[in-house]
Amino acid sequence: MALSPEKRARVMQGEILIDLDWLPDGVIGANGCVFIEAEPPVAWRMLTDYDHLHETMPKVVSSRLLESNNQTRIIAQSGKSGIFIFEKTVNFTLKVEEVFPEHLWFSQIGGDFEVYEGEWRLEAVDGKNGHATLLTYKAEIKPDFFAPQFVVSFVQSQDLPTILKAIRSYCEERAKS
């Protein structure tokens, strides 16, 4: 998500920004940005605690680290998403490339999506109490099952703010201790 000075100021004031794009071939581009009053290593630990993401991140039903080799991780995850009473559990295996403490790239190597890839960026910024993090999420998503683009877009517009708020709350609580 490209942040204009105006958008960056809004995020730094606590607003969570979400931007969704309808890309070719039914792919949804999902982008989000949140300011966290915790330094990047705190957010990093939360995002890379793969065996416990189901305890800390909404919509994650299960998560476990399968392989670890240098900066590459293979993770098996299940998530629940949907609209109202129409929820679906999706399963996928992700390859994650890590550059501590600033960047995570992920891409599905197996599972319920035709396209599922993206990144987390952690930028060190000044906060009220010292070091803070500007966390940016960017993904391209297309399920491997029937789900119209407008439905996937709507689900992302509901889920992404919830996820980013939870990450912020979790990290800020850890930064206080």
C-alpha positions in Angstrom: 0.0 0.0 0.0 1.5 3.3 -1.1 1.1 5.8 1.7 0.7 9.4 0.7 1.8 11.9 3.4 -1.9 12.4 4.2 -2.6 8.6 4.5 0.6 8.1 6.5 -0.6 10.8 9.0 -3.9 9.2 9.3 -2.3 5.8 10.1 0.1 7.4 12.6 -3.0 8.9 14.4 -4.4 5.4 14.9 -6.6 4.8 11.8 -6.4 1.4 10.1 -6.3 1.8 6.4 -7.6 -0.9 4.1 -7.5 -0.8 0.3 -9.0 -3.5 -2.0 -8.4 -3.9 -5.7 -10.2 -6.1 -8.2 -7.3 -7.5 -10.3 -7.4 -9.5 -13.5 -8.6 -13.1 -13.5 -10.7 -12.7 -10.4 -7.8 -12.0 -8.1 -8.4 -9.6 -5.1 -5.6 -7.3 -4.0 -5.9 -6.7 -0.2 -3.8 -4.0 1.4 -3.8 -2.8 5.0 -1.7 -0.6 7.3 -1.7 -0.1 11.0 0.4 1.9 13.5 1.5 -0.2 16.5 3.0 1.4 19.7 5.6 -1.4 20.0 9.0 -1.8 18.3 9.2 -4.1 15.2 10.7 -7.1 17.1 7.6 -7.3 19.2 5.3 -7.4 16.1 7.8 -9.8 14.4 7.6 -12.3 17.3 3.8 -12.3 17.1 3.7 -12.7 13.3 6.4 -15.5 13.3 5.1 -17.5 16.3 3.7 -19.9 13.7 2.7 -22.6 16.2 0.5 -20.1 18.2 -1.1 -17.9 15.5 -4.4 -19.6 16.1 -4.3 -18.2 19.7 -3.3 -14.6 18.7 -4.7 -13.9 15.3 -8.4 -13.8 14.5 -9.7 -16.1 11.7 -6.7 -18.5 12.2 -8.1 -21.9 13.3 -4.8 -23.8 13.4 -1.2 -23.0 12.5 2.0 -25.1 12.8 5.5 -24.8 11.6 6.4 -27.8 9.4 9.9 -26.9 8.3 12.6 -24.3 9.0 15.6 -23.8 6.9 17.7 -20.6 7.2 15.2 -17.8 6.5 12.6 -20.0 4.9 9.6 -21.5 6.8 6.9 -23.9 5.7 3.7 -23.5 7.7 0.4 -25.4 7.6 -2.6 -23.2 8.4 -6.4 -23.4 8.5 -8.6 -20.3 8.7 -12.3 -19.5 8.9 -13.8 -16.8 6.9 -17.1 -15.9 5.2 -20.2 -13.8 5.4 -22.7 -14.1 8.2 -23.7 -17.7 8.7 -21.9 -18.8 5.5 -18.4 -19.5 6.9 -15.9 -21.7 5.3 -12.8 -23.3 6.7 -9.8 -23.1 4.3 -6.6 -25.0 4.5 -3.3 -24.1 3.0 0.5 -24.6 3.3 2.6 -21.4 3.0 6.2 -20.9 2.2 7.4 -17.9 4.2 10.7 -16.0 3.6 11.9 -14.0 6.6 14.2 -10.9 6.8 14.3 -10.0 10.5 12.8 -7.7 11.7 11.4 -6.0 8.7 9.9 -8.3 6.0 7.9 -11.5 5.6 7.0 -12.8 2.1 4.5 -15.6 1.9 3.1 -17.7 -0.9 0.8 -20.8 -0.9 2.5 -24.0 -2.0 -0.6 -26.1 -1.5 -4.2 -25.7 -0.4 -7.5 -24.1 -1.1 -6.4 -21.0 -3.1 -5.6 -20.6 -6.7 -3.6 -17.5 -5.7 -2.5 -16.6 -2.1 0.7 -14.6 -1.8 1.8 -11.4 -0.2 4.0 -9.8 2.4 4.1 -8.1 5.8 6.4 -5.1 6.1 7.5 -3.8 9.5 8.9 -0.2 9.5 10.5 1.2 12.6 8.9 4.6 13.3 8.8 7.0 16.3 5.9 6.5 18.7 4.7 8.3 21.8 6.7 6.0 24.1 9.8 5.4 21.9 10.1 3.0 19.0 6.9 1.9 17.2 6.0 0.0 14.1 4.2 0.8 10.9 2.9 -2.6 9.8 1.8 -3.0 6.2 0.1 -6.1 4.7 -0.3 -6.7 1.0 -1.7 -9.9 -0.5 -3.3 -11.2 -3.7 -6.0 -13.7 -3.1 -8.2 -16.0 -5.3 -9.9 -19.0 -3.9 -9.7 -22.4 -5.7 -13.4 -22.8 -5.0 -16.4 -20.8 -6.3 -16.5 -17.4 -4.6 -17.4 -14.4 -6.7 -14.9 -11.5 -6.7 -17.3 -9.2 -4.9 -17.8 -11.8 -2.1 -14.0 -12.3 -1.6 -13.6 -8.5 -1.6 -16.4 -8.1 1.0 -14.9 -10.8 3.2 -11.5 -9.1 3.1 -13.0 -5.7 3.9 -14.5 -7.3 7.1 -11.6 -9.6 8.1 -8.5 -7.4 7.5 -9.4 -4.6 9.9 -10.3 -7.2 12.6 -6.9 -8.9 12.1 -4.9 -5.7 12.1 -6.7 -4.4 15.2 -5.9 -7.7 17.0 -2.3 -7.6 16.0 -2.0 -4.0 17.3 -3.7 -4.9 20.6 -1.6 -8.0 21.2 1.7 -6.2 20.4 0.9 -3.1 22.4 0.0 -5.2 25.4 3.3 -7.1 25.1 5.2 -3.9 24.8 3.9 -2.7 28.1 5.2 -5.7 30.0 
